[in-house]
Amino acid sequence: MSTTTIVTNESTFSRTAQDVPTTADTLPGRPSSLLEIDENTPDSPAAPAEDESRYPTGRKMLAIFAALAILNISIGLDTSIVAVALPAMSDEFKSLADIVWYATALRLTLCAFLLLFGKAYTLFKVKPLFVGSVITYEVGIVLCTFAPSSKAFIVGRAVTGLGVAGILGGMFAILTRAFPLRKRPMMGGLLGGVETVASLAAPLVGGVLVDGWTWRACFGINMPLGLLGLVAVFYLDEMPGSRGDIAGGTETRSWREQLRQLDLLGTAVFVPSLVCLLLALEFGTATFGWKDPRVIILFVVFAILLGVFAWLQYKQQDQATVPPRILKNRNITAGAWFASCCNASLAVTEYYLSVYFQGVRGFSAFRSGIYALPMIIGVCVASVTSGYLTSWLGYYVPYMYFTTLIAPIAAGLLTTVDLTTDLVKLLTYQGILGFAIGSGLMIPQYAVQTVLDPKEVSIGYAVVQFGSQLGPVIYLSASAALFTNRLKAEIQQHSPSTNVGALENVGLSDIRNSVGTDRLGDVLLGYDAAVVQTLYLPLALTCLTVFGPVAMEWRSVKRKRS
């Protein structure tokens, strides 16, 4: 699970000659203490409050927020409802080998083009780019809804991912112009809660649609939702910055010049590098094995292309897709790291607790989904709460420390589960983990809005969002390899007479029917041990989140620099 909520920054951070640091301890990014608050923080007397009279109010503001919330609902449903539709889709298309791409295709194009759209929104006008992204999203939804074959559906998912990448950047730019700086964390938390609720409702909505109509309705439902999201653009001309600087002051430049600054060459190298990485992870985990020459070649090609992309970014500097000076900003890199660890730990925990509930405890898929609610609700409540508190108090770093302190404890408690663990205790552990991670989940986005020039905020957000999207892809693949290896070893240890290879082709709900009653207890002990050892991965990830708050500067969203 991942969160795609957007919050942005309109403030500018200009320095006078008096602001120039004179000692090593006051150099930007090098505080004398990791907990030091910059003496030039927005709470100083020289940092005036932002003029909020420029922003839309009343019905205009509500219409903009409602439209963005509807788009978030649509994206939340679309990215989560695929799992519910899979059985019916596989029955119709008769192509089990393609199932893995039904979710991966969207995530692939989303990750691949996030950085490009982050740069595009600094060069081109927001309105046409956002409209084009929503239209692309709608085209992808239509292709999925009416796909005549499995391959056509995969193409539709890829097109949908491209549209989602553009929509996220567009939401970011719109919120910059719709809400004052101090209110954006609260609005971002609300949007995060909306998306979480949509993801939460996806299995239930999908089940009703599949049982009552067809799996195609699971995607068709997003067509009207996407169109409603276009309401947001009707008010762009009424918002501050929409007339004179909506494209970051680039209106005087020709479209050819802007196109040259888009760094299409860098994107042309970066996209295939990411494709090679995802293919290597998929093939290494589920198809050929990690020692297969094809998998090794894919990793080598990925490394080479990534190196070429990094070289291009260095050579182009400010004209690059991701200017190196933005990556050197410790707030951006720390935020991307923190977001990646948080989202990956949630994804791995959610996936393997489902394996535990269905495989070890023998619960139905529906009941397993119900038992996953405490963690999801915890994330939802915490994201809204931390967003509100950030808007009220101003500082956001404390909530990252809360995540780093509490999440490893909850993740560690989950590694103690066994066949007899009390369900109330297990659900409590999940709720604590969800609340702990949700408290800091969107903090990196608040940091982006506070530390970057408004013309570069979309690029910084794209970097953070890229980390949050890529983390689950990498660590879910790693967890799959870990679980498979440990499952074989544990079953052989607890039940040596069991054919482990045969169990690999048995669904979780069929384990009890495939294994005799005399061996069932030992096999389930093996499953339980494999799940627990796999859950050590999210434990490690939650511990690694500590590098995020330690490296993050303490800034306030309540005031802007003068």
C-alpha positions as CSV (number, residue, x, y, z in Angstrom):
1,M,0.0,0.0,0.0
2,S,1.1,3.0,-0.8
3,T,0.0,6.7,-0.1
4,T,-0.2,9.2,-2.9
5,T,-1.4,12.3,-1.1
6,I,0.0,15.6,-2.2
7,V,0.9,18.7,-0.3
8,T,2.9,21.6,-1.7
9,N,4.7,24.9,-1.1
10,E,4.2,28.4,-2.3
11,S,6.8,30.0,0.0
12,T,10.2,31.3,-1.3
13,F,13.4,31.2,0.6
14,S,15.6,34.1,-0.4
15,R,18.7,35.0,1.5
16,T,20.3,38.4,2.1
17,A,24.0,39.0,2.6
18,Q,23.3,38.8,6.4
19,D,22.0,35.2,6.0
20,V,25.2,33.9,4.5
21,P,26.8,31.4,7.0
22,T,30.3,32.2,8.2
23,T,31.2,29.0,10.0
24,A,31.2,25.4,9.1
25,D,28.6,24.7,11.8
26,T,26.1,27.0,10.1
27,L,26.5,25.8,6.5
28,P,23.2,24.7,5.0
29,G,22.7,21.0,5.7
30,R,25.4,20.8,8.4
31,P,23.8,21.8,11.8
32,S,26.0,21.6,14.9
33,S,23.4,19.3,16.3
34,L,21.0,16.9,14.6
35,L,18.2,18.3,16.6
36,E,19.2,21.9,16.0
37,I,16.4,24.2,14.8
38,D,17.8,26.7,12.2
39,E,18.0,30.2,13.8
40,N,16.5,31.5,10.5
41,T,13.5,29.2,10.8
42,P,10.1,30.5,9.7
43,D,9.3,31.1,13.4
44,S,11.9,33.9,13.8
45,P,10.8,37.5,13.9
46,A,12.2,38.1,10.4
47,A,9.9,35.4,9.0
48,P,6.5,37.0,8.3
49,A,3.3,35.0,8.1
50,E,2.2,34.2,4.6
51,D,-0.4,36.5,2.9
52,E,-3.4,34.2,2.7
53,S,-5.8,36.7,1.0
54,R,-4.6,35.5,-2.4
55,Y,-6.1,32.0,-2.0
56,P,-9.6,31.0,-3.0
57,T,-12.1,30.6,-0.3
58,G,-15.6,29.3,0.2
59,R,-17.2,27.3,-2.5
60,K,-14.3,27.6,-4.9
61,M,-11.9,26.2,-2.4
62,L,-14.3,23.4,-1.5
63,A,-14.9,22.5,-5.2
64,I,-11.1,22.2,-5.8
65,F,-10.6,20.0,-2.7
66,A,-13.6,17.9,-3.6
67,A,-12.4,17.3,-7.1
68,L,-8.9,16.3,-5.9
69,A,-10.5,14.0,-3.3
70,I,-12.6,12.3,-6.0
71,L,-9.5,11.7,-8.1
72,N,-7.7,10.3,-5.1
73,I,-10.7,8.0,-4.5
74,S,-10.5,6.8,-8.1
75,I,-6.8,6.2,-8.0
76,G,-7.1,4.4,-4.6
77,L,-9.8,2.1,-6.0
78,D,-8.1,1.5,-9.3
79,T,-4.7,0.4,-7.7
80,S,-6.3,-1.8,-5.1
81,I,-9.3,-3.4,-6.9
82,V,-7.2,-5.5,-9.3
83,A,-6.6,-8.2,-6.7
84,V,-10.4,-8.8,-6.4
85,A,-10.9,-9.1,-10.1
86,L,-8.0,-11.4,-10.8
87,P,-9.9,-14.8,-10.5
88,A,-12.6,-13.7,-12.9
89,M,-10.1,-12.2,-15.3
90,S,-8.0,-15.3,-15.3
91,D,-11.1,-17.4,-16.1
92,E,-11.9,-15.2,-19.1
93,F,-8.5,-14.6,-20.5
94,K,-7.0,-18.1,-19.8
95,S,-3.6,-16.6,-19.3
96,L,-2.2,-17.2,-15.8
97,A,1.3,-16.2,-16.8
98,D,0.1,-12.6,-17.4
99,I,-1.4,-12.1,-14.0
100,V,1.7,-10.7,-12.4
101,W,1.7,-7.9,-15.0
102,Y,-1.9,-6.8,-14.2
103,A,-0.5,-4.8,-11.2
104,T,3.1,-4.4,-12.3
105,A,2.4,-2.6,-15.6
106,L,0.7,0.3,-13.8
107,R,3.4,0.5,-11.2
108,L,6.1,0.4,-13.8
109,T,4.9,3.4,-15.8
110,L,4.0,5.2,-12.7
111,C,7.5,5.0,-11.3
112,A,9.1,5.5,-14.7
113,F,7.4,8.8,-15.5
114,L,7.0,10.3,-12.1
115,L,10.3,12.2,-12.4
116,L,9.5,13.3,-15.9
117,F,6.2,14.8,-14.8
118,G,7.9,16.4,-11.8
119,K,10.1,18.3,-14.2
120,A,7.3,19.0,-16.7
121,Y,5.2,20.9,-14.2
122,T,8.1,23.3,-13.7
123,L,8.2,24.0,-17.4
124,F,4.7,23.9,-18.8
125,K,1.3,25.4,-17.7
126,V,-0.4,23.3,-15.1
127,K,-3.9,23.4,-16.7
128,P,-3.3,21.7,-20.1
129,L,-0.8,19.2,-18.6
130,F,-3.2,18.2,-15.8
131,V,-6.1,17.9,-18.3
132,G,-4.0,15.8,-20.6
133,S,-3.0,13.5,-17.7
134,V,-6.6,13.0,-16.6
135,I,-7.6,12.2,-20.2
136,T,-4.7,9.7,-20.5
137,Y,-5.9,8.1,-17.2
138,E,-9.4,7.9,-18.6
139,V,-8.1,6.3,-21.9
140,G,-6.3,3.7,-19.8
141,I,-9.5,3.0,-17.8
142,V,-11.5,2.5,-21.0
143,L,-8.9,0.1,-22.4
144,C,-9.0,-2.0,-19.2
145,T,-12.8,-2.0,-19.1
146,F,-13.3,-3.2,-22.7
147,A,-10.0,-5.1,-23.1
148,P,-10.6,-8.0,-25.6
149,S,-7.5,-9.9,-24.5
150,S,-5.0,-10.2,-21.6
151,K,-2.3,-8.3,-23.6
152,A,-4.7,-5.4,-24.3
153,F,-5.6,-5.2,-20.6
154,I,-1.9,-5.0,-19.7
155,V,-1.5,-2.1,-22.2
156,G,-4.5,-0.4,-20.6
157,R,-2.8,-0.8,-17.2
158,A,0.4,0.8,-18.5
159,V,-1.5,3.7,-20.0
160,T,-3.4,4.2,-16.7
161,G,-0.1,4.3,-14.8
162,L,1.1,7.0,-17.1
163,G,-2.0,9.1,-16.4
164,V,-1.7,8.5,-12.7
165,A,1.9,9.8,-12.7
166,G,0.7,13.0,-14.4
167,I,-2.3,13.4,-12.1
168,L,-0.2,13.2,-9.0
169,G,2.1,16.0,-10.2
170,G,-0.9,18.0,-11.2
171,M,-2.6,17.6,-7.9
172,F,0.6,18.8,-6.3
173,A,0.7,22.0,-8.4
174,I,-3.0,22.7,-7.9
175,L,-2.8,22.4,-4.1
176,T,0.2,24.8,-4.2
177,R,-2.1,27.5,-5.6
178,A,-5.3,26.5,-3.7
179,F,-4.2,26.5,-0.1
180,P,-1.9,28.6,2.1
181,L,1.3,26.9,3.3
182,R,0.1,26.3,6.9
183,K,-3.0,24.5,5.8
184,R,-1.5,22.1,3.3
185,P,-0.4,19.5,5.8
186,M,-3.9,19.2,7.1
187,M,-5.4,19.1,3.6
188,G,-2.7,16.5,2.6
189,G,-3.6,14.4,5.6
190,L,-7.3,14.5,4.7
191,L,-6.5,13.5,1.1
192,G,-4.3,10.7,2.5
193,G,-7.2,9.5,4.6
194,V,-9.6,9.6,1.6
195,E,-7.2,7.5,-0.5
196,T,-6.7,5.0,2.4
197,V,-10.5,4.7,2.8
198,A,-10.8,4.0,-1.0
199,S,-8.1,1.4,-0.8
200,L,-9.9,-0.1,2.2
201,A,-13.2,-0.2,0.4
202,A,-11.8,-1.6,-2.8
203,P,-12.1,-5.3,-1.9
204,L,-15.7,-4.8,-0.8
205,V,-16.7,-2.7,-3.8
206,G,-14.9,-5.1,-6.1
207,G,-16.6,-8.1,-4.6
208,V,-20.0,-6.6,-5.1
209,L,-19.2,-5.6,-8.7
210,V,-17.8,-9.0,-9.7
211,D,-20.6,-11.0,-8.1
212,G,-23.4,-8.7,-9.3
213,W,-22.1,-7.7,-12.8
214,T,-18.7,-8.4,-14.2
215,W,-15.0,-7.8,-13.4
216,R,-15.0,-5.1,-16.0
217,A,-17.2,-3.0,-13.8
218,C,-14.3,-2.8,-11.3
219,F,-12.5,-0.5,-13.8
220,G,-15.5,1.1,-15.5
221,I,-16.5,2.6,-12.2
222,N,-13.5,4.9,-12.4
223,M,-14.6,6.5,-15.7
224,P,-17.2,8.9,-14.1
225,L,-14.9,9.5,-11.1
226,G,-12.1,10.6,-13.4
227,L,-14.3,13.0,-15.3
228,L,-15.5,14.5,-12.1
229,G,-11.9,15.2,-11.2
230,L,-11.6,17.6,-14.1
231,V,-13.8,20.1,-12.1
232,A,-10.6,21.2,-10.4
233,V,-9.3,22.9,-13.6
234,F,-12.3,25.2,-13.9
235,Y,-11.0,27.2,-10.9
236,L,-7.3,27.3,-11.9
237,D,-7.6,30.8,-13.4
238,E,-9.1,32.1,-10.1
239,M,-6.1,30.9,-8.1
240,P,-3.0,32.8,-7.2
241,G,-0.2,32.2,-9.7
242,S,-2.5,30.8,-12.3
243,R,-2.1,33.8,-14.6
244,G,1.4,35.1,-14.3
245,D,3.6,32.2,-12.9
246,I,1.5,29.1,-13.2
247,A,4.3,27.5,-15.3
248,G,7.1,28.9,-13.0
249,G,7.7,32.0,-15.1
250,T,8.3,30.2,-18.4
251,E,5.5,31.8,-20.5
252,T,8.0,33.9,-22.4
253,R,10.0,30.8,-23.5
254,S,9.1,29.0,-26.7
255,W,7.7,25.5,-26.5
256,R,10.7,24.2,-28.3
257,E,13.0,25.7,-25.6
258,Q,10.8,24.2,-22.9
259,L,10.8,20.8,-24.6
260,R,14.6,20.9,-24.7
261,Q,14.7,21.5,-21.0
262,L,12.5,18.5,-20.4
263,D,15.5,16.1,-20.6
264,L,13.8,13.5,-22.9
265,L,17.2,11.8,-23.4
266,G,17.5,11.2,-19.6
267,T,14.0,9.7,-19.6
268,A,14.7,7.6,-22.6
269,V,17.6,6.0,-20.6
270,F,15.8,5.9,-17.2
271,V,12.6,4.1,-18.3
272,P,14.3,1.0,-19.8
273,S,16.7,0.8,-16.8
274,L,13.6,0.6,-14.5
275,V,12.0,-2.0,-16.8
276,C,15.2,-4.1,-16.6
277,L,15.1,-3.9,-12.8
278,L,11.5,-4.9,-12.5
279,L,11.8,-7.7,-15.0
280,A,14.9,-9.0,-13.1
281,L,13.0,-8.9,-9.8
282,E,9.9,-10.7,-11.3
283,F,11.9,-13.3,-13.2
284,G,14.4,-13.9,-10.4
285,T,11.6,-14.4,-7.8
286,A,9.0,-16.4,-9.7
287,T,10.2,-17.7,-13.0
288,F,13.9,-18.5,-13.6
289,G,15.7,-18.1,-10.3
290,W,18.3,-15.6,-9.3
291,K,21.3,-17.5,-10.8
292,D,19.7,-17.6,-14.3
293,P,21.9,-15.8,-16.9
294,R,18.9,-13.9,-18.1
295,V,18.2,-12.4,-14.7
296,I,21.9,-11.6,-14.2
297,I,22.0,-9.8,-17.6
298,L,18.9,-7.8,-16.7
299,F,20.6,-6.6,-13.5
300,V,23.8,-5.7,-15.4
301,V,21.9,-3.7,-18.1
302,F,19.9,-2.0,-15.3
303,A,23.2,-0.9,-13.6
304,I,24.7,0.3,-16.8
305,L,21.6,2.4,-17.9
306,L,21.2,3.8,-14.4
307,G,24.9,4.9,-14.5
308,V,24.3,6.6,-17.9
309,F,21.2,8.3,-16.4
310,A,23.2,9.6,-13.4
311,W,26.0,10.8,-15.7
312,L,23.4,12.7,-17.9
313,Q,21.9,14.3,-14.8
314,Y,25.4,15.4,-13.6
315,K,26.3,16.9,-17.0
316,Q,23.0,18.8,-17.4
317,Q,22.8,20.1,-13.9
318,D,19.8,22.4,-13.6
319,Q,18.5,21.3,-17.0
320,A,18.3,17.6,-15.8
321,T,15.2,15.7,-15.0
322,V,16.4,15.7,-11.4
323,P,18.9,18.5,-10.8
324,P,21.8,17.1,-8.7
325,R,21.5,20.0,-6.2
326,I,18.0,18.9,-5.3
327,L,19.3,15.3,-4.7
328,K,22.0,16.9,-2.5
329,N,19.3,18.5,-0.4
330,R,19.3,16.2,2.7
331,N,15.6,16.8,3.3
332,I,14.7,15.4,-0.1
333,T,16.9,12.3,0.0
334,A,16.1,11.6,3.7
335,G,12.4,12.0,2.8
336,A,12.6,9.6,-0.1
337,W,14.4,7.0,2.0
338,F,11.9,7.3,4.9
339,A,8.9,7.0,2.5
340,S,10.5,4.0,0.8
341,C,11.0,2.2,4.1
342,C,7.6,3.0,5.5
343,N,5.6,2.0,2.4
344,A,7.7,-1.2,1.9
345,S,7.2,-2.3,5.5
346,L,3.5,-1.8,5.2
347,A,3.3,-3.7,1.9
348,V,5.3,-6.7,3.1
349,T,3.5,-6.9,6.5
350,E,0.0,-6.7,4.8
351,Y,0.9,-9.4,2.3
352,Y,2.4,-11.9,4.7
353,L,-0.2,-11.4,7.4
354,S,-2.7,-12.4,4.7
355,V,-0.6,-15.5,4.1
356,Y,-0.7,-16.1,7.9
357,F,-4.4,-15.7,8.2
358,Q,-5.3,-17.8,5.2
359,G,-2.5,-20.4,5.1
360,V,-1.7,-20.9,8.8
361,R,-5.0,-20.1,10.5
362,G,-7.2,-21.3,7.7
363,F,-9.5,-18.2,7.4
364,S,-11.3,-17.2,4.3
365,A,-10.0,-14.5,2.0
366,F,-12.9,-12.2,3.1
367,R,-12.2,-12.8,6.8
368,S,-8.5,-12.3,6.2
369,G,-9.3,-8.9,4.6
370,I,-11.4,-8.0,7.7
371,Y,-8.5,-8.8,10.0
372,A,-6.3,-6.4,8.0
373,L,-8.5,-3.4,8.8
374,P,-6.8,-2.4,12.1
375,M,-3.5,-1.6,10.3
376,I,-5.2,0.3,7.5
377,I,-7.4,2.2,9.8
378,G,-4.4,3.0,12.0
379,V,-2.6,4.5,8.9
380,C,-5.7,6.5,8.0
381,V,-6.3,8.0,11.5
382,A,-2.6,8.7,12.0
383,S,-2.1,10.4,8.7
384,V,-5.0,12.8,9.2
385,T,-4.0,13.4,12.8
386,S,-0.3,14.2,12.0
387,G,-1.4,16.4,9.2
388,Y,-3.7,18.4,11.5
389,L,-1.1,18.7,14.2
390,T,1.5,19.8,11.7
391,S,-0.7,22.6,10.6
392,W,-1.4,23.5,14.2
393,L,2.1,23.3,15.7
394,G,4.1,24.0,12.5
395,Y,6.9,21.4,13.0
396,Y,6.7,18.0,11.3
397,V,10.0,16.1,12.2
398,P,8.7,14.9,15.6
399,Y,6.2,12.7,13.9
400,M,9.0,11.0,12.0
401,Y,10.7,10.2,15.3
402,F,7.4,8.8,16.6
403,T,7.4,6.4,13.7
404,T,11.0,5.4,14.2
405,L,10.5,4.8,17.9
406,I,7.1,3.0,17.9
407,A,7.0,1.1,14.5
408,P,9.9,-1.2,15.2
409,I,8.3,-2.2,18.5
410,A,5.0,-3.1,16.8
411,A,6.8,-4.8,13.9
412,G,8.9,-6.8,16.4
413,L,5.7,-7.9,18.3
414,L,4.3,-9.2,15.1
415,T,7.3,-11.6,14.7
416,T,6.0,-13.4,17.9
417,V,2.9,-14.7,16.2
418,D,2.3,-18.5,16.1
419,L,-0.6,-20.9,15.6
420,T,-2.2,-20.1,18.9
421,T,-1.7,-16.3,19.1
422,D,-4.8,-14.5,20.4
423,L,-6.5,-12.6,17.6
424,V,-7.2,-9.6,19.8
425,K,-3.5,-9.3,20.6
426,L,-2.6,-9.7,16.9
427,L,-5.1,-7.1,15.7
428,T,-3.8,-4.7,18.4
429,Y,-0.2,-5.1,17.1
430,Q,-1.4,-4.4,13.6
431,G,-3.3,-1.3,14.7
432,I,-0.2,0.1,16.6
433,L,2.0,-0.6,13.5
434,G,-0.4,1.2,11.2
435,F,-0.8,4.2,13.5
436,A,3.0,4.4,14.0
437,I,3.8,4.3,10.3
438,G,0.9,6.5,9.4
439,S,2.1,9.3,11.7
440,G,5.2,9.9,9.6
441,L,4.1,8.5,6.3
442,M,3.4,11.9,4.6
443,I,5.9,14.0,6.5
444,P,8.5,13.8,3.6
445,Q,5.9,15.6,1.5
446,Y,5.5,18.4,4.1
447,A,9.3,18.7,4.1
448,V,9.4,19.2,0.3
449,Q,6.9,22.0,0.5
450,T,8.9,23.8,3.2
451,V,12.5,23.5,2.0
452,L,12.3,24.0,-1.8
453,D,11.6,26.9,-4.0
454,P,8.0,26.7,-5.2
455,K,9.3,26.3,-8.8
456,E,11.1,23.1,-7.8
457,V,8.6,21.6,-5.4
458,S,7.1,19.3,-8.0
459,I,10.5,17.8,-8.7
460,G,11.2,17.3,-5.0
461,Y,7.8,15.6,-4.6
462,A,8.4,13.4,-7.6
463,V,11.7,12.1,-6.0
464,V,9.9,11.4,-2.7
465,Q,7.0,9.7,-4.4
466,F,9.3,7.7,-6.6
467,G,11.0,6.3,-3.4
468,S,7.6,5.5,-1.9
469,Q,6.4,3.6,-5.0
470,L,9.7,1.8,-5.8
471,G,10.2,0.6,-2.2
472,P,7.3,-1.9,-2.2
473,V,8.3,-3.3,-5.6
474,I,11.8,-4.1,-4.5
475,Y,11.1,-5.4,-1.0
476,L,8.0,-7.4,-2.0
477,S,10.2,-9.3,-4.5
478,A,12.9,-9.7,-1.8
479,S,10.3,-11.0,0.7
480,A,8.9,-13.5,-1.9
481,A,12.4,-15.0,-2.3
482,L,12.9,-15.0,1.5
483,F,9.6,-16.6,2.2
484,T,10.0,-19.3,-0.5
485,N,13.4,-20.3,0.7
486,R,12.4,-20.4,4.4
487,L,9.2,-22.3,3.6
488,K,11.1,-25.1,2.0
489,A,13.6,-25.3,4.8
490,E,11.0,-25.1,7.6
491,I,8.7,-27.7,6.2
492,Q,11.6,-30.1,5.6
493,Q,12.6,-29.5,9.2
494,H,9.1,-30.0,10.7
495,S,7.7,-32.5,8.2
496,P,10.5,-34.3,6.3
497,S,8.1,-36.6,4.5
498,T,6.2,-33.8,2.9
499,N,6.7,-33.0,-0.8
500,V,7.6,-29.3,-0.7
501,G,7.5,-28.9,-4.4
502,A,3.9,-30.1,-4.6
503,L,2.9,-27.5,-2.0
504,E,4.2,-24.7,-4.2
505,N,1.4,-25.3,-6.6
506,V,-1.3,-25.4,-4.0
507,G,-3.3,-22.4,-3.0
508,L,-3.4,-21.2,0.6
509,S,-7.0,-22.2,1.1
510,D,-6.2,-25.8,-0.2
511,I,-3.4,-26.7,2.1
512,R,-5.6,-28.5,4.5
513,N,-7.1,-30.6,1.7
514,S,-3.7,-31.4,0.2
515,V,-1.9,-32.5,3.3
516,G,-3.1,-35.4,5.4
517,T,-4.3,-34.7,9.0
518,D,-1.3,-36.6,10.4
519,R,1.1,-34.1,8.8
520,L,-1.0,-30.9,8.8
521,G,0.2,-29.7,12.2
522,D,3.9,-30.0,11.2
523,V,3.3,-28.3,7.8
524,L,1.5,-25.4,9.4
525,L,4.4,-25.0,11.9
526,G,6.6,-24.7,8.8
527,Y,4.3,-22.1,7.3
528,D,4.2,-20.1,10.5
529,A,8.0,-20.2,10.9
530,A,8.4,-19.0,7.3
531,V,6.0,-16.1,7.8
532,V,7.6,-15.0,11.0
533,Q,11.1,-15.0,9.5
534,T,9.8,-13.0,6.5
535,L,8.3,-10.5,8.9
536,Y,11.8,-9.7,10.1
537,L,12.2,-7.8,6.9
538,P,9.6,-5.1,7.8
539,L,11.1,-5.0,11.2
540,A,14.5,-4.2,9.7
541,L,12.8,-1.6,7.4
542,T,11.1,0.2,10.3
543,C,14.5,0.4,12.1
544,L,16.1,1.8,9.0
545,T,13.6,4.7,9.0
546,V,15.8,6.3,11.7
547,F,18.0,7.8,9.0
548,G,15.0,9.9,7.8
549,P,14.4,12.1,10.9
550,V,18.0,12.2,11.9
551,A,19.0,13.8,8.6
552,M,15.9,16.0,8.3
553,E,16.1,19.7,9.1
554,W,13.6,21.2,11.6
555,R,11.5,23.7,9.7
556,S,8.0,25.1,10.3
557,V,5.1,25.3,7.8
558,K,3.4,28.1,9.7
559,R,5.6,30.9,8.4
560,K,7.7,31.6,5.3
561,R,11.1,33.3,4.9
562,S,11.1,36.9,4.0
